[in-house]
Amino acid sequence: MADENDKTARQDRTSRDDRLKSALRENLKRRKAQARERAASADPSQDGDGSLDEGTAGKAGS
């Protein structure tokens, strides 16, 4: 009886570990895709902090 409980506990643990690994992998893929999108659509007139460059500020109609 104890052997059956140990076996079930190990299977549950393995199943949980597999689900967590899969979820982490999918999360990493999603975050990488988001980072690629942000990098591709980044406005070159903005710094990394989102502020405008000094050279382009106030030159809207020039």
C-alpha positions in Angstrom: 0.0 0.0 0.0 2.8 2.4 0.8 4.5 1.6 -2.5 1.3 2.6 -4.3 1.1 5.9 -2.5 4.8 6.6 -3.3 4.2 5.8 -6.9 1.2 8.0 -7.2 3.0 10.8 -5.4 5.9 10.6 -7.8 3.6 10.5 -10.8 1.7 13.6 -9.5 5.1 15.4 -8.9 6.3 14.5 -12.4 3.0 15.6 -14.0 3.2 18.9 -12.1 6.8 19.5 -13.1 6.0 18.8 -16.7 3.1 21.3 -16.6 5.3 23.9 -15.0 8.1 23.4 -17.5 5.6 23.7 -20.3 4.0 26.9 -18.9 7.4 28.5 -18.3 8.5 27.6 -21.9 5.3 29.2 -23.4 5.7 32.3 -21.2 9.3 32.7 -22.4 8.2 32.4 -26.0 5.5 34.9 -25.5 7.8 37.4 -23.8 10.4 37.1 -26.5 7.8 37.7 -29.2 6.6 40.8 -27.4 10.2 42.1 -27.1 10.7 41.5 -30.8 7.5 43.4 -31.6 8.5 46.3 -29.4 12.0 46.5 -30.9 10.6 46.3 -34.5 8.0 49.0 -33.9 10.2 51.3 -31.7 10.1 54.9 -32.8 13.7 55.9 -33.7 13.1 59.5 -32.4 12.6 58.2 -28.9 15.2 57.3 -26.3 15.1 54.0 -24.4 13.2 55.8 -21.6 10.5 57.1 -24.0 11.6 60.7 -24.0 12.1 62.6 -27.2 15.6 63.3 -28.5 16.7 66.9 -28.0 17.5 67.2 -31.7 13.9 66.5 -32.8 12.0 68.3 -30.0 10.2 71.4 -31.3 10.8 70.7 -35.0 7.4 69.5 -36.0 6.7 72.0 -38.8 10.2 72.8 -40.0 
